[in-house]
Amino acid sequence: MDYKRPQFFRVMQYAQRADRDVVDMVSGNPDWEPPQALREGLRAYADSNPEQFQYPASVGLRELREEIATRRGVDIERVIITNGTGEANHLAMAESLDRKGSEILLVDPVYPYYAGRVQMLDAEMDFVPVGEDGQLDAADVRAQMGDDTAAVVVNSPNNPLGVTYDADTIHELVSVAEAHDAMLISDEVYDHFDYSGRFESALAVDSPNRIVTNSFSKSMAITGFRVGYAVFPHPDGPNGDLMDGARSRHMLTNVTSSRPAQAAVLNALRETGPEYYEQNRDMLRDRIETFTTALDAAGAAYTEPEGAFYVMAQFPDFDGTMANVERLIDEAGVAGMPGEAFGEARSDWFRFALVTPEVEEAADRLAAFFE
Ligand SMILES: Cc1ncc(COP(=O)(O)O)c(C=O)c1O
């Protein structure tokens, strides 16, 4: 499958051209407010002196790196600010391939941009399928590791399945990476959207074989700001070359990342309490409840989301193909993603993003369509 041309655009275009109103459940763009302090930080920045409008350090604003390092309990030298988790994943994967091996191991269903990136990097990829319950078994990953495996990329809480991996799985994944001298790349962009209480960051296990990527895109509802980060092994320790390589790659590609966006995120990090994140989780819990109740009514199978804000569903006699995505848009007025965009394991499913105030309307429309 060609992952280099994301199917996402095709679905969006089809939905925009539809002859009727369509509830957009395609993309992962939050529809809720950012923290108040984010807006305040941005306003204050507009009045700062022109010096502040020039290049920040390529690795990112020092105060922001410090704030992240303190919160994540790591040395500041391990933190690089990136243009979102997207770039952090790119640096992590490219550097892992430069270090050793020619293959990246992914989980099926997969966040399609990982697969597109592997293809863009001219590397090989292999997929580890998840279990019936959507969970990843570290033993399956171990069984598929080979001498050529450069890295394993995992995402918890997970897009598209909505599962959260528990501490045992994360710890085992790190030891699998260590045993095969590969890197574990843990994308934790949905870490603030864990409803299960089981979320464990890969940072919990100290290891030179682990890279953690993250951003403020989802946690602060600012996908357009492009502020993310990666935590690499310490540049002075084992696998320290990865950080050196990532710094150069980031500098040669981007020069640096947006300074106003970093300043606003810094202000928001300092001034925002846990209630902001809690309130968004509560809202999403309600949406999950509404949507899955409608899925039950439609006779669908689905994975009960315990993290992130996506639901994958399988409807009786209605496969998750692009043709059926188009039918759902035209006949039900709901736009989701075809399961085939996420690999083979759930290619007959659909994925719906719960990032619209119209979740209830979408749920009613789906229930009526499948009645
Ligand atoms: C698993 C995963 N990783 C990374 C990203 C990209 O995030 P960012 O905006 O931080 O680049 C997304 C966005 O949907 C995602 O779902």
The ligand as an ORCA input file, in Angstrom:
! r2SCAN-3c Opt
* xyz 0 1
  C      -0.408      9.141     16.820
  C      -0.142     10.521     16.338
  N       1.124     10.964     16.318
  C       1.410     12.201     15.879
  C       0.411     13.053     15.424
  C       0.801     14.403     14.917
  O       0.814     15.276     16.000
  P       1.496     16.702     15.943
  O       0.424     17.696     15.640
  O       2.041     16.879     17.315
  O       2.550     16.672     14.898
  C      -0.924     12.633     15.438
  C      -1.991     13.512     14.937
  O      -3.117     13.150     14.740
  C      -1.205     11.322     15.904
  O      -2.454     10.861     15.942
*
